[in-house]
Amino acid sequence: MKRILLLLMVMIPILTIHAQAPMAGGEWKDNTGRHINAHGGCIINYKGTYYWYGESRSSGNTLYSSMGVSCYTSKDLQNWTNKGVVLPVSNDTCSDIQEGCIIERPKVVYNKKTKEFVMWFHLELRGMGYKSARAGVAVSDTPLGPFRFVSSGRINAGILPKDFIEADTTELRQRLSEPAFNTWWTSSWYRQIERGMFMVRDLQGGQMARDMTIFIDDDGKAYHIYASEDNLTLHIAELTDDYLRHTGLYVRVAMGEQNEAPTIFKKDGVYWMITSGCTGWAPNAARLFRAKNIMGPWERLSNPCRGDGANKTFGAQGAYIFKIEKVKEKKIFDGADYVFMADMWRPKKITDSRYLWIPIHFEDGKPTLRANLPNTYQFSESNYSFEQERVTDQASLFISS
């Protein structure tokens, strides 16, 4: 009996090291005792196992620290096993994902028709800073990979968005060449941005794609939602049945309103999207949108966060919204059906960025987010200074991850 008690005394601290309430927002250790390294990621549930994919970052203090996409597995959403890097950067200098590139916001979905796992991510080519603004795609036969890189590029080259008047493209091209519209942030410039001046600018080579998510609708159709037009306007673009390409159908959302970090879910026939503003690495107030059709129109509502820290999204920025399938796991999140995954960025050491998962509840028919964080994890301005700019264009002050 003494031996059993002694064994239990040894095991309890080991177990509590790894098990953390997902809403706590602190250091979250995996089965090896290391802080989980899966930033800007997503969760899928496949055959009773949760898979957490995210950015794998090196410990070096640099923006260009991408090692690829990592994966962790769990049965309870609290204890996570490190499964390694399932899409590593390449040592092939001809590859789009060669070492030195930037891979962000990876999202994995399962295609029931092809029986493949498809991964989309924001990609910046090596040596280009944040100028490439590409979307990359990879596939695997299993959730644990290895994922095979397929391609990358900008989106819907040569294709106008849904309901856009083609005659307007000629006028907007003329605006691009006029000196009055080379100065950003003026009221007249904003008006042209809302109309689609930057969309027309990028029409031939394809639309920019930075912060992103993937959404699978009830009918199995997949949609790629991403920050475009220098992070000034969101796009929602339909994917092909195999989820590997775009069909050419897309819409512009919240034109000129500077949204990034899109997250989306659907409940009772209504689409809900939670985004952030563009304030560099520092957090800001979340934004809520609603639509009855994923292709719009989308209505902007007020900040969904409530309580202390609501004006900074509790020091975090959204990454993904996932649905909880098991009653046992719902209890962890106060009975909620959906969870808002967020990152508490630490740009001085990106790999040490923390995680905040918040249950989504409804009040007055709208989603709300409440987080009660220990004082240790409250937002601090000192965590968000960084010597290197994330991008080199005029939108540099408004770009996050």
HUWOTA-V995072 format. One line per field, one symbol per residue. ss: DSSP state (H for helix, E for strand, L for the rest). phi: phi as a letter, one per 40 degrees, with the letter a starting at -180 (. if undefined). burial: I if it has 16 or more other ideal C-beta (glycine too) atoms within 10 Angstrom, else O. Layout:
ss=???
phi=???
burial=???
This chain:
ss=LHHHHHHHHHHHHHHHHHLLLLLLLLLLELLLLLELLLEEEEEEEELLEEEEEEEEELLLLLLLLEEEEEEEEELLLLLLEEEEEEEELELLLLLLLELLLEEEEEEEEEELLLLEEEEEEEEELLLLLLLLLEEEEEEELLLLLLLEEEEEELELLLLLLLLLLLHHHHHHHHHHHLHHHLLLLLHHHHHHHHHLHHHHHLLLLLELLLLEEEEELLLLLEEEEEEELLLLEEEEEEELLLLLLEEEEEEEELLLLLLEEEEEEEELLEEEEEEELLLLLLLLLLEEEEELLLLLLLEEELLLEELLLHHHHHHLEEEEEEELLLHHHHHHLLLLLEEEEEEELLLLLHHHLEEEEEEEEEELLEEEEELLLLHHHLLLHHHHLLLLLLLLLLLHHHLLL
phi=.ccccccccccdcccccccbcdccgbcbccccgcccbacfbabbbbfgbcbbbaccbccccaccbcbhbcabbabbgbcbbcbgccbccbccccccbcdhcbbbfcbbbbccccfbcbbbacbbcdgbgbccfbbbbabacbccgccbcbaaicbfcgbccdgccdccccccccccccdcbcccgccccdcccdchdcccdcdcchccabdaabbbcccgcbbbbacbffgcacbbbcbcccgbabchcabcbfcgcfbafcbaabafgbcbbbbbcbbgcccaccbbbbacbccgcbbcbcdccbgdgccbffgbbcbabbcccbccccccbfgccbbccabbcbccadccdbbbbbccbbbfgbcbbbbbccddbcdbdccbcaccccbbcccdcbbbc
burial=OOOOOOOOOOOOOOOOOIOIOIIIIIOIIIOOOOOIIIIIIIIIIOOOOIIIIIIIIOOOOOIOIIIIIIIIIIOOIOIIOIIOIIIIIOOOOOOIIOIOIIIIIIIIIIIOOOOIIIIIIIIIIIOOIIOIIIIIIIIIOOIOIOIOIOOIIIIIOOIIIOOIOOOOIOOIOOIOOOOOIOOOOOOOIIOIIOIIIIIIIIIOOIIIIIIIIIIIOOOOOIIIIIIIIIIIIIIIIIIOOOIIOIOIOIIIIIIIIIIIIIIIIIOOOOIIIIIIIIIIIIIIOIIIIIIOOIIIOIOOOOIIIOOOIIOIIIIIIIIIIIOIOOOOIOOIIOOIOIIIIIIIIIIOOIIIIIIIIIIIIOOOOOIIIIIOIOOOIOIOOOIIOIOOOIIOOOIOOIIII
